[in-house]
């Protein structure tokens, strides 16, 4: 300080300047801050970077983030070039032009997950291989554009309706020709795996399959002809109104997608014309059944087959619905109908042969229909008793007349067998009815035999007894 102060002796003294406060030395701190920040930054970086020495195929991705690594992988693949030595000369094509791809993001993420920089033990790992995916169509198009002289276009298989055979037919496909895409793809894969930016390959010309093959067209033709085979309007399982094949084909339009699929569409307005006339072909009255039955009620002959009546329901949506079915390959349209059941009249018939009275009686519905006086088998040829059914019938037959028989009777009429070689038949060689006379058959007058022949259907029960 420069100020003075009086002393005790009256003299004035000058004080020495005050020593300034010593400041703390912080140079070490300022030097340490950048070093610490760098260390922190390095530690932080190691948490997001891939370990040194890591690679995918031939691409070095060590020290990169997963995002940067993915970009590096994609870029290397896109820029890798293949020089193709073809019959038309050399052409050079890049991975990008060939449509080559890999899942670079997934590969980079896996590389970081397996080999992060913060984990020194994972540094300098073995390289990861990867399969390059090449779009064959895109690659073929690129090669075709670069070397058009090497390419001959394939011809697709086609489908058409043939009026002569009334069926859909196939025109087969024809293979084309082009540079072997598989050889070019393999060369690209090798170059990418080794980290080489370019390579050369000799590629021959190979067949190029048509996008629409004969097999694909044939399968579509089989489907279409299946529609024509069954197309119609159905009531239950009955194709009540059939649609002829030419008409059905005129309803259908077949559109190929160029990749082997054939779409089917149907003309709703044309279908509606057929729908408009359905009622006259579908509606009918019920027809009652008339049947002959045995004593157990089983039908042995239908004189008139029963038929349900039916009336067509609402058809306002039929054309639209049928068109949709046809597009799916289904030509069987189930019609909406209301059915009326039929009644059945049953007539029970059986035959009774009484050997004691030498009579044959026809019974119908529990009442006598006819009774005839007959001649049954005599002596050792007595007609067998038992319960039988009418089997084989013939309007005329020679009886005996073959080795093993001791008689021969020509032109025996109205024969209805019921037990082996025993049956009813007409008789012209005697008129002694009421007395056993035959070799086992039931002899009757010719008119009576004809009446029984017509009345007794196959399956009619026959009871023979004393």
C-alpha positions as CSV (number, residue, x, y, z in Angstrom):
1,X,0.0,0.0,0.0
2,X,1.3,3.7,-0.5
3,X,-0.6,5.1,2.4
4,X,1.5,6.0,5.5
5,X,0.6,5.9,9.2
6,X,2.1,7.9,12.2
7,X,4.3,6.0,14.5
8,X,4.4,6.4,18.2
9,X,7.6,8.5,17.9
10,X,5.8,11.0,15.7
11,X,7.5,9.7,12.5
12,X,5.5,8.7,9.5
13,X,6.2,5.1,8.2
14,X,5.5,3.7,4.7
15,X,4.0,0.2,4.7
16,X,5.2,-2.4,2.2
17,X,2.7,-3.3,-0.5
18,X,0.4,-6.2,0.5
19,X,1.3,-9.5,-1.1
20,X,-1.5,-10.6,-3.4
21,X,-3.4,-13.8,-2.5
22,X,-1.9,-16.7,-4.3
23,X,-4.2,-18.2,-7.0
24,X,-4.7,-22.0,-7.2
25,X,-3.0,-23.6,-10.1
26,X,-5.7,-25.2,-12.3
27,X,-3.6,-26.0,-15.4
28,X,-3.8,-29.7,-14.8
29,X,-7.6,-29.5,-14.8
30,X,-7.7,-27.7,-18.1
31,X,-5.3,-30.2,-19.6
32,X,-7.3,-33.1,-18.2
33,X,-10.7,-32.0,-19.5
34,X,-10.0,-32.6,-23.2
35,X,-8.4,-35.9,-22.4
36,X,-11.4,-37.0,-20.3
37,X,-13.9,-35.9,-22.9
38,X,-12.0,-37.8,-25.5
39,X,-12.1,-40.9,-23.4
40,X,-15.8,-40.5,-22.7
41,X,-16.4,-40.0,-26.4
42,X,-14.4,-43.1,-27.3
43,X,-16.3,-45.1,-24.7
44,X,-19.6,-43.8,-26.1
45,X,-18.5,-44.6,-29.7
46,X,-17.6,-48.1,-28.8
47,X,-21.2,-48.7,-27.7
48,X,-22.5,-48.1,-31.2
49,X,-19.7,-49.2,-33.5
50,X,-18.9,-52.6,-35.0
51,X,-15.6,-54.2,-33.9
52,X,-12.5,-53.6,-35.9
53,X,-11.8,-56.2,-38.6
54,X,-15.4,-57.2,-39.0
55,X,-16.6,-57.9,-42.6
56,X,-19.7,-59.1,-44.5
57,X,-18.8,-61.0,-47.6
58,X,-15.9,-58.9,-48.9
59,X,-17.1,-55.6,-47.4
60,X,-15.0,-54.3,-44.4
61,X,-17.5,-52.8,-41.8
62,X,-15.2,-52.5,-38.7
63,X,-15.5,-49.2,-37.0
64,X,-18.8,-48.4,-38.6
65,X,-22.3,-48.0,-37.1
66,X,-24.8,-50.6,-38.2
67,X,-26.5,-48.0,-40.4
68,X,-23.3,-47.0,-42.1
69,X,-22.4,-50.7,-42.5
70,X,-25.7,-51.5,-44.2
71,X,-25.0,-48.6,-46.6
72,X,-21.5,-49.9,-47.3
73,X,-22.8,-53.4,-48.0
74,X,-25.6,-52.2,-50.4
75,X,-23.2,-49.8,-52.2
76,X,-20.5,-52.5,-52.7
77,X,-23.1,-55.0,-54.1
78,X,-24.7,-52.4,-56.4
79,X,-21.3,-51.3,-57.8
80,X,-19.8,-54.8,-58.3
81,X,-19.5,-55.4,-62.0
82,X,-19.6,-58.6,-64.1
83,X,-18.1,-58.6,-67.6
84,X,-20.0,-61.3,-69.5
85,X,-18.2,-63.0,-72.4
86,X,-21.2,-64.1,-74.5
87,X,-21.6,-65.4,-78.1
88,X,-22.5,-61.9,-79.0
89,X,-19.4,-60.4,-77.4
90,X,-18.6,-58.8,-74.1
91,X,-21.1,-56.9,-72.0
92,X,-20.6,-55.4,-68.5
93,X,-23.4,-55.3,-66.0
94,X,-23.5,-54.1,-62.4
95,X,-25.1,-55.7,-59.4
96,X,-27.7,-53.0,-59.4
97,X,-28.6,-53.6,-63.0
98,X,-29.0,-57.3,-62.3
99,X,-31.4,-56.5,-59.5
100,X,-29.1,-58.1,-56.9
101,X,-30.0,-57.6,-53.2
102,X,-29.1,-58.7,-49.7
103,X,-30.7,-57.8,-46.4
104,X,-27.9,-55.4,-45.6
105,X,-29.7,-53.9,-42.5
106,X,-30.2,-57.3,-40.9
107,X,-26.6,-58.3,-41.7
108,X,-25.2,-55.1,-40.2
109,X,-27.4,-55.4,-37.1
110,X,-26.2,-59.0,-36.6
111,X,-22.6,-58.0,-37.1
112,X,-22.9,-55.4,-34.4
113,X,-24.8,-57.7,-32.1
114,X,-22.2,-60.4,-32.5
115,X,-19.1,-58.2,-32.6
116,X,-19.5,-54.8,-30.8
117,X,-16.4,-52.6,-30.5
118,X,-16.8,-52.4,-26.7
119,X,-16.0,-56.1,-26.6
120,X,-12.3,-56.5,-27.4
121,X,-12.7,-60.2,-27.5
122,X,-14.9,-59.9,-30.6
123,X,-12.4,-57.8,-32.6
124,X,-11.2,-59.2,-35.9
125,X,-13.8,-61.9,-36.3
126,X,-14.1,-64.3,-39.2
127,X,-15.9,-62.7,-42.2
128,X,-19.6,-63.4,-42.6
129,X,-20.8,-65.0,-45.9
130,X,-24.1,-64.0,-47.4
131,X,-26.2,-65.3,-50.3
132,X,-26.9,-62.7,-52.9
133,X,-30.5,-62.7,-54.2
134,X,-30.9,-61.8,-57.9
135,X,-34.2,-61.2,-59.6
136,X,-34.0,-63.6,-62.5
137,X,-36.5,-61.6,-64.7
138,X,-34.8,-58.3,-64.0
139,X,-31.3,-59.8,-64.7
140,X,-32.5,-61.4,-67.9
141,X,-34.0,-58.0,-69.0
142,X,-30.8,-56.2,-68.3
143,X,-28.7,-58.7,-70.3
144,X,-31.2,-58.7,-73.1
145,X,-31.0,-54.9,-73.3
146,X,-27.2,-55.0,-73.3
147,X,-26.9,-57.9,-75.8
148,X,-30.1,-58.0,-77.8
149,X,-28.5,-60.4,-80.4
150,X,-28.3,-63.1,-77.8
151,X,-32.0,-63.2,-77.0
152,X,-34.9,-65.0,-78.7
153,X,-38.2,-64.4,-76.9
154,X,-40.2,-67.4,-75.7
155,X,-43.8,-67.9,-76.7
156,X,-46.5,-68.3,-74.0
157,X,-48.9,-71.2,-74.0
158,X,-52.4,-70.1,-74.9
159,X,-56.0,-71.3,-74.4
160,X,-58.9,-71.2,-76.8
161,X,-62.4,-72.9,-77.2
162,X,-62.5,-75.3,-80.2
163,X,-66.0,-75.5,-81.7
164,X,-65.2,-78.7,-83.5
165,X,-64.4,-80.7,-80.4
166,X,-66.6,-78.5,-78.2
167,X,-63.8,-78.2,-75.7
168,X,-61.0,-75.8,-74.6
169,X,-57.6,-76.7,-76.0
170,X,-54.1,-75.6,-75.3
171,X,-51.5,-74.3,-77.8
172,X,-48.1,-75.3,-76.2
173,X,-45.5,-72.8,-75.2
174,X,-42.2,-72.5,-77.0
175,X,-38.9,-71.9,-75.2
176,X,-36.8,-68.9,-76.1
177,X,-33.0,-68.4,-75.7
178,X,-30.8,-66.0,-73.7
179,X,-27.6,-65.6,-71.7
180,X,-27.3,-68.0,-68.8
181,X,-28.5,-65.8,-65.9
182,X,-27.4,-68.5,-63.3
183,X,-23.8,-68.3,-64.5
184,X,-23.8,-64.5,-64.2
185,X,-25.4,-64.6,-60.8
186,X,-22.7,-67.1,-59.6
187,X,-19.9,-64.8,-60.8
188,X,-21.5,-61.9,-59.0
189,X,-21.7,-63.9,-55.8
190,X,-18.0,-65.0,-56.0
191,X,-16.9,-61.4,-56.6
192,X,-19.0,-60.1,-53.7
193,X,-17.8,-62.8,-51.4
194,X,-14.1,-62.1,-52.1
195,X,-14.4,-58.3,-52.0
196,X,-13.5,-58.0,-55.7
197,X,-15.1,-55.0,-57.4
198,X,-15.3,-56.7,-60.8
199,X,-15.1,-60.1,-62.4
200,X,-15.4,-61.8,-65.8
201,X,-17.4,-64.9,-66.7
202,X,-18.1,-66.9,-69.8
203,X,-21.9,-67.4,-70.2
204,X,-23.5,-69.7,-72.8
205,X,-26.9,-69.3,-74.3
206,X,-29.5,-71.4,-72.5
207,X,-33.2,-72.0,-73.1
208,X,-35.6,-69.4,-71.6
209,X,-38.8,-70.8,-70.4
210,X,-42.0,-69.0,-71.3
211,X,-43.7,-67.2,-68.5
212,X,-46.9,-69.2,-69.3
213,X,-46.0,-72.9,-69.6
214,X,-47.9,-75.7,-71.4
215,X,-48.5,-77.4,-68.0
216,X,-50.1,-74.2,-66.6
217,X,-52.3,-73.7,-69.6
218,X,-53.3,-77.4,-69.6
219,X,-54.3,-77.2,-65.9
220,X,-56.5,-74.2,-66.8
221,X,-58.0,-76.1,-69.7
222,X,-58.8,-79.1,-67.5
223,X,-60.6,-76.7,-65.1
224,X,-62.6,-75.1,-68.0
225,X,-63.6,-78.4,-69.6
226,X,-64.7,-79.6,-66.1
227,X,-67.0,-76.6,-66.1
228,X,-68.4,-77.5,-69.5
229,X,-68.9,-81.2,-68.5
230,X,-71.2,-80.3,-65.5
231,X,-72.6,-76.9,-66.3
232,X,-76.3,-76.4,-65.7
233,X,-79.1,-75.6,-63.3
234,X,-79.5,-78.2,-60.6
235,X,-82.3,-79.4,-58.3
236,X,-80.5,-81.5,-55.8
237,X,-78.2,-83.8,-57.7
238,X,-80.3,-83.6,-60.9
239,X,-79.0,-81.4,-63.7
240,X,-82.5,-80.2,-64.4
241,X,-81.6,-77.7,-67.1
242,X,-78.3,-78.5,-68.9
243,X,-76.4,-75.7,-70.7
244,X,-74.8,-76.9,-73.9
245,X,-71.0,-76.6,-74.2
246,X,-71.0,-73.9,-76.9
247,X,-73.4,-71.7,-75.1
248,X,-71.4,-72.1,-71.8
249,X,-68.2,-71.2,-73.6
250,X,-69.9,-68.1,-75.1
251,X,-70.6,-67.0,-71.5
252,X,-67.0,-67.3,-70.4
253,X,-64.0,-65.0,-70.9
254,X,-60.5,-66.3,-70.0
255,X,-57.8,-63.7,-69.3
256,X,-54.2,-64.8,-68.8
257,X,-52.1,-62.7,-66.4
258,X,-48.9,-63.5,-68.2
259,X,-47.5,-65.4,-65.2
260,X,-49.3,-68.7,-65.6
261,X,-52.7,-67.8,-64.1
262,X,-55.9,-67.7,-66.1
263,X,-58.8,-65.6,-64.7
264,X,-62.3,-66.7,-65.6
265,X,-65.2,-64.2,-65.9
266,X,-68.8,-64.7,-67.0
267,X,-71.3,-62.6,-68.9
268,X,-74.2,-61.9,-66.5
269,X,-76.5,-60.6,-69.2
270,X,-76.0,-63.8,-71.3
271,X,-76.7,-66.0,-68.2
272,X,-79.9,-63.9,-67.5
273,X,-81.3,-64.9,-70.9
274,X,-81.1,-68.6,-69.8
275,X,-82.5,-67.8,-66.4
276,X,-85.6,-66.1,-67.9
277,X,-86.7,-69.4,-69.4
278,X,-86.1,-71.6,-66.5
279,X,-89.6,-71.8,-65.0
280,X,-91.0,-73.6,-68.0
281,X,-88.3,-76.2,-67.8
282,X,-88.3,-76.6,-64.0
283,X,-91.9,-76.4,-62.8
284,X,-93.9,-79.6,-62.8
285,X,-96.8,-81.2,-61.0
286,X,-96.4,-84.2,-58.6
287,X,-96.8,-87.7,-60.1
288,X,-98.1,-90.4,-57.7
289,X,-96.3,-93.7,-57.6
290,X,-98.0,-97.1,-58.3
291,X,-96.0,-100.0,-57.0
292,X,-96.4,-103.8,-56.5
293,X,-95.2,-105.1,-53.2
294,X,-94.7,-108.4,-51.4
295,X,-96.4,-109.3,-48.1
296,X,-93.6,-107.5,-46.2
297,X,-94.3,-104.3,-48.1
298,X,-91.1,-104.4,-50.1
299,X,-91.4,-103.0,-53.7
300,X,-91.0,-105.7,-56.3
301,X,-92.1,-103.6,-59.3
302,X,-92.8,-100.0,-59.9
303,X,-95.7,-99.6,-62.3
304,X,-95.4,-95.8,-62.2
305,X,-92.4,-94.1,-60.7
306,X,-93.4,-91.3,-58.3
307,X,-92.2,-87.8,-59.0
308,X,-92.2,-84.8,-56.7
309,X,-93.8,-81.6,-57.9
310,X,-91.7,-78.5,-57.9
311,X,-92.0,-74.8,-58.5
312,X,-89.1,-72.4,-59.2
313,X,-88.5,-69.7,-56.6
314,X,-87.1,-66.2,-56.8
315,X,-84.5,-66.0,-59.6
316,X,-83.7,-62.3,-59.4
317,X,-80.1,-62.9,-58.2
318,X,-79.4,-66.1,-60.1
319,X,-77.4,-64.6,-63.0
320,X,-75.1,-62.6,-60.7
321,X,-74.5,-65.6,-58.3
322,X,-74.0,-68.0,-61.2
323,X,-71.4,-65.7,-62.8
324,X,-69.5,-65.6,-59.5
325,X,-69.6,-69.4,-59.3
326,X,-68.2,-69.8,-62.8
327,X,-65.4,-67.4,-62.0
328,X,-64.4,-69.8,-59.2
329,X,-64.6,-72.8,-61.6
330,X,-68.0,-74.2,-60.4
331,X,-70.6,-74.8,-63.1
332,X,-73.3,-76.5,-61.0
333,X,-75.9,-73.9,-60.0
334,X,-78.4,-75.0,-57.3
335,X,-81.9,-73.6,-58.1
336,X,-84.3,-72.3,-55.4
337,X,-87.4,-74.6,-55.7
338,X,-90.4,-75.5,-53.6
339,X,-91.2,-79.2,-53.8
340,X,-94.5,-81.0,-53.5
341,X,-94.4,-84.7,-52.3
342,X,-96.2,-87.5,-54.2
343,X,-98.4,-90.2,-52.9
344,X,-97.8,-93.9,-53.4
345,X,-100.4,-96.6,-54.1
346,X,-99.2,-100.1,-53.1
347,X,-100.6,-103.3,-54.5
348,X,-99.7,-106.5,-52.6
349,X,-99.5,-109.7,-54.7
350,X,-98.7,-113.3,-53.9
351,X,-99.3,-116.8,-55.4
352,X,-100.6,-119.8,-53.4
353,X,-100.2,-123.3,-54.9
354,X,-102.3,-126.0,-53.1
355,X,-101.0,-129.5,-54.2
356,X,-103.9,-131.2,-52.4
357,X,-106.6,-129.4,-54.3
358,X,-104.5,-129.0,-57.5
359,X,-105.2,-125.2,-57.6
360,X,-103.2,-122.1,-58.0
361,X,-104.6,-118.9,-56.5
362,X,-103.4,-115.3,-57.2
363,X,-103.9,-113.1,-54.2
364,X,-104.1,-109.3,-54.5
365,X,-104.4,-107.0,-51.5
366,X,-105.6,-109.9,-49.4
367,X,-108.3,-110.9,-51.8
368,X,-108.5,-113.7,-54.4
369,X,-107.7,-112.3,-57.8
370,X,-107.8,-115.6,-59.8
371,X,-107.9,-119.3,-59.0
372,X,-106.8,-121.9,-61.6
373,X,-107.1,-125.7,-61.7
374,X,-103.6,-127.0,-62.4
375,X,-101.5,-130.1,-62.8
376,X,-98.5,-130.4,-60.6
377,X,-95.6,-132.9,-60.6
378,X,-96.5,-136.5,-60.5
379,X,-94.9,-139.5,-58.7
380,X,-91.1,-139.2,-58.3
381,X,-91.4,-135.7,-59.9
382,X,-93.7,-134.2,-57.3
383,X,-93.5,-130.5,-57.1
384,X,-91.4,-129.4,-54.1
385,X,-93.1,-127.6,-51.2
386,X,-91.8,-124.4,-49.7
387,X,-91.7,-120.6,-50.0
388,X,-90.2,-119.2,-53.2
389,X,-90.2,-116.2,-55.5
390,X,-90.7,-115.8,-59.2
391,X,-87.3,-115.6,-60.8
392,X,-86.5,-116.0,-64.5
393,X,-89.3,-115.7,-67.0
394,X,-89.4,-116.4,-70.7
395,X,-92.2,-116.3,-73.2
396,X,-91.3,-119.6,-74.8
397,X,-88.8,-122.4,-74.2
398,X,-88.0,-126.0,-75.2
399,X,-88.2,-128.2,-72.0
400,X,-86.0,-131.3,-71.6
401,X,-84.6,-131.9,-75.1
402,X,-81.0,-132.1,-73.8
403,X,-78.9,-135.0,-72.5
404,X,-79.9,-136.1,-69.0
405,X,-83.7,-135.5,-69.5
406,X,-86.1,-138.3,-70.5
407,X,-88.5,-136.0,-72.3
408,X,-88.5,-133.2,-74.8
409,X,-91.3,-130.8,-75.1
410,X,-90.9,-128.1,-77.7
411,X,-92.2,-124.5,-77.6
412,X,-93.5,-124.4,-74.0
413,X,-95.2,-120.9,-73.6
414,X,-95.3,-118.4,-70.8
415,X,-92.8,-119.9,-68.4
416,X,-92.3,-118.3,-64.9
417,X,-89.8,-120.2,-62.8
418,X,-89.9,-120.1,-59.0
419,X,-87.7,-123.0,-57.7
420,X,-84.8,-124.0,-59.9
421,X,-86.3,-125.8,-62.9
422,X,-89.9,-125.8,-61.4
423,X,-92.2,-123.1,-62.7
424,X,-95.6,-122.2,-64.1
425,X,-96.2,-122.6,-67.8
426,X,-98.8,-123.1,-70.5
427,X,-99.7,-126.6,-71.6
428,X,-100.9,-127.8,-75.0
429,X,-100.2,-131.5,-74.8
430,X,-102.9,-132.5,-72.3
431,X,-106.2,-131.2,-70.8
432,X,-106.3,-133.3,-67.7
433,X,-106.0,-130.4,-65.2
434,X,-106.8,-131.2,-61.6
435,X,-104.5,-134.3,-61.8
436,X,-100.7,-134.4,-61.2
437,X,-99.2,-134.8,-64.7
438,X,-95.9,-133.0,-64.9
439,X,-92.1,-133.5,-64.3
440,X,-92.4,-131.0,-61.4
441,X,-93.7,-127.8,-63.1
442,X,-97.2,-126.4,-62.6
443,X,-99.2,-127.1,-65.8
444,X,-101.8,-124.5,-66.7
445,X,-103.9,-123.7,-69.7
446,X,-102.1,-121.4,-72.1
447,X,-104.4,-118.4,-71.5
448,X,-104.1,-118.9,-67.7
449,X,-100.3,-119.2,-67.9
450,X,-100.2,-116.0,-70.0
451,X,-102.3,-114.1,-67.4
452,X,-100.1,-115.3,-64.5
453,X,-97.0,-114.5,-66.6
454,X,-98.1,-110.9,-67.0
455,X,-99.5,-110.5,-63.5
456,X,-96.6,-112.0,-61.4
457,X,-93.5,-109.8,-61.6
458,X,-90.1,-111.1,-60.7
459,X,-89.8,-111.3,-56.9
460,X,-93.5,-112.3,-56.4
461,X,-93.8,-114.7,-53.5
462,X,-94.9,-118.3,-54.2
463,X,-96.1,-120.6,-51.5
464,X,-96.3,-124.3,-52.4
465,X,-98.0,-126.7,-49.9
466,X,-100.4,-129.6,-49.4
